């Protein structure tokens, strides 16, 4: 069986050293937000059947070739575009126009369409602002001013969502864009917490813990004397220097003293 050569992906030098793997987590959060917004704003209100199949976050390598709106936000400009087939489908549900309008996207754009796409753009751009504010733990309003017609520049980060409406059999793309500074905020918010590399080092004497055992005494006596011992007998002993052990290895010798009812070690001597 002949193997099919794999297509090599082009390395983007602009992403070197950046945690682009976190964009998958960001896309998953946005997919949840978009699904909730579609359900609340369109499906439940108009009994529509809009579904979202995939969300991806990537750079816009070329200049945008579709109609875009730009909304100023606390996180910089947010671009919005919606394929016209999807817009006309929303128009059908909202105003009860003929179902054929969804398929007929050749006529000139009407002022009704312009007002509708501005309203939808404000809703989805506000949704994105709310998600960014949540990641950055910031409080503030997500209300946006009137948009302007402006295509995002090449290199902007684009959130592309594939949408479909089952009842009218319509498919298309919803896109949002943010600038490089906003993506940097996303990277910082989603990166796992790291220990402070500039924290003061713990001294070795405090970090290294040893288990010390003191051998109080050793007595050598004949086996016969031990066997003849009875209850009440006294075995005379004298405390001398005590061996202090670490894992059965002598570390130093010390004298045993009594202090406030407790035995203590003092007068340390090195092991020869």
N, C-alpha and C positions, 0 to 999 in steps of 0.2 A: 504494500500500500504506500503510495507516494504522499509524503507530508506536504501540507500547504504552508508556504512561508508566511510568517507572521509579519504584520505591518508594524513598522517602528513608529512610535509616537514621538512627536517633536517636543523637545525639552524647552520649556518657557523659562528663560533666564530671570524673568521678573518674579518668579515664584521660588527661586532658590533660597533656602534657609527660612522659608515661611511655612507655618503649619497648615498647608492647604488641605491636609487630610481632615481637618475640622470642618471644612465646608460641607461634608456629607451630613454632619450633625446639624449644622445650620439649615441645610435644605430640608431635613426631616421636620424641624420645628416649623419652618415656613409652610410645608405641606399641610401640617395640622391646622395652622392659622388660616390658610386659604380654604381648606375644606369647610371649616367652621363659618367663614365669611360667606362662602357660596351657599351653604345650607341656610343661614339666617337671612341673608339679603335677597336671595333669588329663589332657591328651591322651596323654602317654606312659605315665602310671601306670594309667589306666583305659581306654585305647584309645578315648578320646572324640574328638570332632571340633569342638572350640570354635575359633572364628575371631574375629578382631577386624577390623572394617572401618574404623572411624574413631575418632579421639581429638580432642577439642576442649577448650580451656581458656578459661573465661569466668566472669564474675561470676554468682553466684546472686542474682537480683534479688528473688525472693520467698522467703518462708519455706518450708522443705522440707515436703513433704506425704507423704513415705514414711518407712519405718522406717530410722533411722540409728544407727550406732555411732560413738563417739568414742574415739580412742586418743591418750593423751598421748605426745609424742615430743620429742626435742631441738629440733625446729623448730616447736613449738607443737602444738595439737590437730589431729589428722587425722580427718576424718569419712569414713565408708564406708557405702555402701548398694548393694544388689544386688537387681535385680528378682526377684520370687519365682519366676517361670517358670524363670529361670536357676538359682536355688537348688535348686528341685525337680529340675531336670535333673541337677545335680551329685549330689543325693541319690540319684537312681536309679543313677547309675554307682557311687557309693561303697558303697551298701548293697544294691544289687541289688533294689530295690523294683519294683513293676509299672510298666511304661512309661506307663500311663495316669495315673499320679500327676503327671507333668509337665504334663498339660493340666488337671488338677483342682486349681486354686489357690483354691477357695472354702472349703475346710475351715480350721479354726483352726490357727494356727501351733503346731507341736509343739516339745517341748524338744529333740528331735533336730535340728530345723531351727535352733533358736537356737544350739546348740553348733556346728553346721556353719558358720553365717554368721559367728560369732565367730572361728572358725579361719580362714576365708577372708579375713575382714577383716584379721586380724593378718598374714596372708601378703602381701596387697596393700599394706597400710599400711607394712610393713617394706620392701617393694620401693621404695615412694616415698621412705622415709627414706634408703635406700641411694643412690638417684639424687640426692637433695638434698645428701647428704654428699659425693658425688663432685663435684658442681658447686662446692661450697664448699671442696673440698680438705680435708675434715675426716675424721678417723678416729674410729670409735666403734661401739658396738653398736647394731644395729637391732632388738633384742628389745624388745617392747612389753608393758606390763602388761595386766591384764584391762580390757576396755572398759566404757564406761557408755552407757546409752541417752540420746542427746542429739542433737537436730537442729542442724545448723550454722546460724548466724545469717544473715539476709539480707545480701548483700554479700560473703559468703565466695567465694573463688575455687574453682570446681568443675572437676574433670577428669572429663569424660564420655566413656566408651568404649562404643561400640556393639558388642555381642557377638552371635554366632549359633552354634548347634549344629546341624550339618547332619543328623545321624542322627535326632534327635527333632524337627527343624524348629522350633526354639525360638529366639526373639530377645528381646533385652532390653538394659538399660543397667547398667553398673557405674560407680559414681561415687565419687570421692575429693575431699575438700575440704581446703584449707589457708587460713591467714589472710593478711592483707595484708602482714605483715612477711616471711612466707616468700616471697611473690611478689617482694618487693623484693630479697631475696637472689638469687632466680633472675635478675632483671634485671641485677644487678651481675655475676653469674657469666658470663652469656651476652653481655654487652656487649663489643664489640671494644676491645682495649687502646688507650688514647690517650696521646699524649705529655704529659709533665708540663708544664702551662701555667705553672707557677711556677718552672721552671728558669731559672737565671741566663742572660741573653742573651749571645750571643757578640759580643765587640767587633768593630766593622766592620773594623778593621785586621787582625784575625785571620781574619775570614770572607771578605774580598775578596782573591782571589788574582790577581796580575798577572804576565804573562810579559815579562820584561825582556831586551832584546838590546843588547849594547854593540858599537858600530861602532868598531873599533880604529884604523883609519887609512884615509885616502883619498889616492891619488897621481895626479896629473895629469902625463902625459908624451906627447910627440908620437907619432903612430901609426908614423912611420918608425923611431923609436928602439925601439919595442916590437917591430917586425918584424925589426930587426937584432939583437935579443937572442939570445944563444947560451947553451948549457949552461955553467954556471960563472960567468956574468956576475952582478954584484951590482947591485941597484937600491937606492940609498941612501934610507932613510926615517927619519923622526923622529916618535916618539910625542908627540903633544900632547894637549890635552883631548879626551876621547872622548865621543861622543854616545851617550846611553842612550835607547833607543827602546821605546815601547809601541805595537804595531801600526803601525810605521813612523812614528810621531809622536814627535818628541824630547821627552823628559820633563825631563832635566837633563843637564849635562856633568859628567864626572868624570875624574880622572887615573888612569892605570893603574900599579899598583905590583906588585912581586913579593914574595910572602911564603911561605916554606917551599916553594918550587918551584911555587907557584900564582899566577896573575895575579889581582889584586884591584882593585876600584874604590875610590877614595878622593878626598877634596877635592871634594865635590859642589858644583856651581854651578847656579843656576837658569837656565832658558832665558829670554832676553830677549823 
